[in-house]
Amino acid sequence: MAEVGRGHSQVRHHRHPLKLLLALGVALLLAQSRRGQAVYRAAFYAPSLIGASVSVAFVWRSIFSDNAIVDRALSTVGIHTGGWVGNPDWILYCLVALTVWQFGAPMVIFLAGLKQVPRELSEAAEMDGAGPFRRFWNITLPMISPVLFFNILLETIHSFQIFGSAYVVSNTYCGPADATLVYTCYLYQQGFRNAQMGFASAMAWLLLLAVALVTAVLFRSQQKWVHYENDTEDARGARPPPNHCPTSATGPAPSTGTSEPR
């Protein structure tokens, strides 16, 4: 079980930030108006549609095998790996490259969030002397924090569910030397190869509880760094404007017909 946790954590820790950083970077480039923008969006989004298929995993395994395209390209610059698929130290990077390549879905979500950022804020900050990095850090990033939280949540859940790429690229035995023995692969082995359905069912329930716990922690942490537009509107509406005089909903109070003594 220790080997299972090690392989799963390494794949999750490598692929998670790299995929989101690449998706955000490409979204920032595509958010700018330029010719052929729709073609670029479709080209970058296409791997997300086909990347999870078994056929792409087979192609990926053939590309990173011994004496294949990647191995020959690295050999020309003096890096001899002997193929990534058969090397326990390199096969995890093969899986990371496959998952990061499928950055199209979070990229589209980031792009939709960037379109909602008011351009007047960046223009005003630029007139005040703020540079590109400062405008991104102080304006763009807080404005798209709900979208960033959504992508982090989805990618975290997907990281727990990784199975197909690890199973196919390793030639269905989650190796070599258990290098790609992620949690779901171990669950599959116990349930369908060793016929221990009870143990596999317990592992599935533990996986569900782990995903629920991580999701709850993420939702709890969003209160500190995620900024919603409704929060600012509620904060403004909670304070009455200056010179505010509350009146009755039915209008002024009726007169009693008596006057005060002079």
Secondary structure, 3 states (H helix, E strand, C coil): CHHHHHHHHHHHHHHHHHHHHHHHHHHHHHCCCCCCHHHHHHHHHHHHHHCCCHHHHHHHHHHCCCCCHHHHHHHHCCCCCCCCCCCCCCHHHHHHHHHHCCCHHHHHHHHHHHHCCCHHHHHHHHHCCCCHHHHHHHHHHHHCHHHHHHHHHHHHHHHHCCCHHHHHHCCCCCCCCCCCCCHHHHHHHHHHHCCCHHHHHHHHHHHHHHHHHHHHHHHHHHHHHCCCHHHHHHHHHHCCCCCCCCCCCCCCCCCCCCCCCC
